[in-house]
Amino acid sequence: FDRDVEVHLVHLKDRIRTLVRRGKGVSNGDKNGSMSRKHPGIGKQRGPRASVSPESSESNLPPTEFRILDIAKNRNSEDLERLMRVIEVMTNGLKDVRVLKALCQLKVGRAFSMVGGLQRLCLVAVFFRKEKPPVVLLDVEHSGKKALSTMLIRFKQDIELNAVEDHVQLILDKLIYQGGQWDVKIDAPLDNDAVYERLPKVMRPKLEGDEDQNTASWAAKLSKKIFNR
């Protein structure tokens, strides 16, 4: 090794740059000419998501949630839960009826609004039928030995859900003010567009015998009271 060898230092970045310029398969859309690997699903534009408005008249689907009423979270009531099961059985047998239901909390007010230090619950169920005005069922928690009849609200014309909720909230506020007595004279915008009906003893405090049979029996009775069928 007695020969002199000339050594040239090449910067690594310059070497990479040279290799990239000479490489094949460079994307035409890459202005810098650099090679890139495409990952599936990244950089793709998604199409618009389909959504159903609660007040849409172009869909047969009912709204999926209440937006105004105070929904009770992680709470239940034995009598109201039983009535909810009855409603589920009833609507399952009626193909043209859809229901939106939830347990809601009464606003804090007079003594009636509270049970055991918690806000009293109320089952709110709104029934939707094609080309028919909505029907609302209100059933207040019976705890504290408070026997209150179930209330039906039959609207005379088709109205938006938020208007239904506003009207229900006014009725429940008046219920609290009256100390647990229904009073439908609330001087509300929809007073002349609604008919009220009380349903005493819609559900017994306790069901005896076979629970499934009793639930089906009460579902048939409730269907007759609400839809006359």
C-alpha positions in Angstrom: 0.0 0.0 0.0 2.6 2.5 -1.0 0.3 4.4 -3.4 -1.4 7.7 -2.4 -5.2 7.5 -2.5 -7.3 10.6 -2.8 -10.3 10.6 -0.5 -13.4 12.9 -1.1 -15.9 13.6 1.7 -19.5 13.4 0.5 -22.2 14.8 2.9 -24.9 12.3 3.7 -27.7 14.6 3.0 -26.3 15.4 -0.5 -26.0 11.7 -1.2 -29.6 11.1 -0.2 -30.8 14.0 -2.3 -29.0 12.5 -5.3 -30.5 9.1 -4.8 -34.0 10.6 -4.4 -33.7 12.5 -7.7 -32.6 9.5 -9.5 -35.2 7.2 -8.0 -38.3 6.0 -9.9 -41.9 6.0 -8.8 -41.9 9.6 -7.5 -45.4 11.0 -7.2 -46.3 13.6 -9.8 -48.2 15.6 -7.1 -45.0 15.9 -4.9 -43.5 19.3 -5.7 -40.2 18.5 -3.9 -39.8 15.3 -5.8 -39.3 13.3 -2.7 -40.5 9.7 -2.3 -43.3 9.0 0.0 -45.3 5.9 1.1 -49.1 6.2 1.1 -50.9 4.8 4.1 -54.5 3.6 3.5 -57.1 6.0 4.9 -54.8 8.9 5.4 -55.3 12.0 3.3 -58.6 10.8 1.9 -61.6 13.1 2.1 -64.7 11.6 3.7 -68.1 12.2 2.3 -70.7 14.1 4.3 -72.3 12.2 7.1 -76.0 11.5 6.9 -78.0 12.9 9.8 -81.7 13.0 10.7 -83.1 16.2 12.0 -85.6 15.7 14.9 -88.1 17.9 12.9 -87.4 16.4 9.5 -90.6 15.6 7.6 -88.7 13.6 5.0 -87.8 10.8 7.3 -90.0 8.2 9.1 -87.5 8.0 11.9 -88.4 9.7 15.2 -86.0 11.9 17.1 -83.4 10.0 19.1 -83.1 12.2 22.2 -84.7 15.0 24.2 -82.8 18.3 24.1 -84.7 20.5 26.7 -85.9 18.3 29.5 -83.6 17.4 32.3 -82.7 13.7 31.7 -82.0 11.7 34.9 -78.7 9.9 34.6 -77.9 6.7 36.6 -81.2 6.8 38.4 -84.3 4.6 38.2 -87.7 4.1 39.8 -89.2 0.6 40.0 -92.7 1.7 39.0 -91.6 3.9 36.2 -89.2 1.2 34.9 -92.1 -1.3 34.9 -94.2 1.1 32.8 -91.3 1.6 30.4 -91.2 -2.1 29.8 -94.9 -2.1 29.2 -94.5 0.7 26.6 -91.7 -1.2 24.9 -93.9 -4.3 24.6 -96.8 -2.2 23.4 -94.8 -0.3 20.7 -93.2 -3.6 19.5 -96.6 -4.8 18.5 -97.5 -1.6 16.6 -95.6 -1.2 13.4 -96.7 2.3 12.7 -95.8 3.7 16.1 -92.4 4.9 17.3 -91.7 6.2 20.7 -89.1 8.5 22.3 -89.0 8.0 26.1 -86.8 8.9 29.1 -86.8 9.4 32.8 -86.6 13.1 33.5 -86.0 15.0 36.7 -88.5 17.6 38.0 -87.1 21.0 38.8 -86.3 21.7 42.4 -89.1 23.6 43.9 -91.8 22.8 46.5 -91.7 19.7 48.7 -93.4 17.6 46.0 -90.4 18.0 43.6 -88.1 16.0 46.0 -88.1 12.4 47.2 -85.5 11.3 49.7 -83.3 14.3 49.0 -83.4 13.7 45.2 -85.4 15.3 42.5 -88.6 13.4 41.8 -88.6 11.5 38.5 -91.1 11.6 35.7 -91.4 9.3 32.7 -91.9 11.2 29.5 -92.9 9.2 26.4 -93.7 10.8 23.1 -95.4 8.6 20.5 -95.0 9.3 16.8 -97.3 8.0 14.1 -97.1 8.7 10.4 -99.3 11.6 9.4 -100.6 11.9 13.0 -99.9 14.5 15.7 -97.7 13.3 18.5 -99.1 11.9 21.8 -97.3 12.4 25.1 -97.6 10.3 28.2 -96.4 11.7 31.6 -96.2 9.5 34.6 -94.6 10.9 37.8 -92.7 8.8 40.4 -95.1 7.5 43.0 -92.5 7.4 45.9 -93.5 9.1 49.1 -97.1 7.6 49.0 -98.0 10.1 46.2 -100.6 8.6 44.0 -100.9 10.7 40.8 -102.8 9.7 37.7 -100.9 9.4 34.4 -101.4 12.3 32.0 -101.9 12.0 28.3 -101.4 15.0 26.0 -102.9 14.7 22.6 -101.8 17.4 20.2 -104.2 18.4 17.4 -101.6 19.2 14.9 -98.1 18.0 14.0 -95.5 20.0 15.9 -91.7 20.0 16.4 -90.2 18.1 19.3 -88.7 21.2 20.9 -92.2 22.7 21.1 -93.4 19.5 22.7 -90.7 19.6 25.2 -91.3 23.2 26.1 -95.0 22.4 26.6 -94.2 19.4 28.8 -91.8 21.4 30.9 -94.5 24.1 31.6 -96.9 21.4 32.7 -94.4 19.8 35.0 -93.5 23.2 36.5 -97.1 23.9 37.1 -97.4 20.4 38.7 -94.7 21.4 41.2 -96.3 24.8 41.9 -99.6 23.0 42.6 -97.9 20.7 45.1 -98.4 17.5 43.0 -101.8 18.3 41.4 -102.2 18.3 37.6 -103.3 21.6 36.3 -103.3 22.0 32.5 -104.3 25.6 32.5 -100.8 26.9 32.0 -101.5 29.8 29.6 -99.1 28.3 27.1 -98.9 28.9 23.3 -100.1 25.4 22.6 -103.0 25.4 25.0 -105.5 25.5 22.2 -103.7 22.8 20.3 -103.7 20.1 22.9 -106.3 17.9 24.6 -105.5 16.4 28.1 -106.7 13.1 29.5 -106.0 11.5 32.8 -105.4 7.8 33.1 -105.9 6.6 36.7 -104.3 3.3 37.7 -102.5 2.7 34.4 -100.0 0.5 36.4 -100.6 -1.3 39.6 -97.9 -0.8 42.3 -97.0 -4.5 42.2 -97.7 -7.1 39.6 -98.6 -10.5 40.8 -98.2 -13.8 38.9 -96.3 -14.2 35.7 -94.5 -10.9 35.0 -94.3 -11.4 31.2 -98.0 -12.2 30.9 -98.9 -9.2 33.1 -96.7 -6.9 31.1 -98.4 -8.0 27.8 -101.8 -7.6 29.4 -101.0 -4.0 30.6 -99.5 -3.3 27.2 -102.7 -4.2 25.5 -104.7 -2.0 27.9 -102.4 0.9 27.4 -102.6 0.6 23.6 -106.4 0.7 23.8 -106.3 3.8 26.0 -103.8 5.7 23.8 -104.6 4.5 20.3 -108.1 3.0 20.7 -106.8 -0.4 19.4 
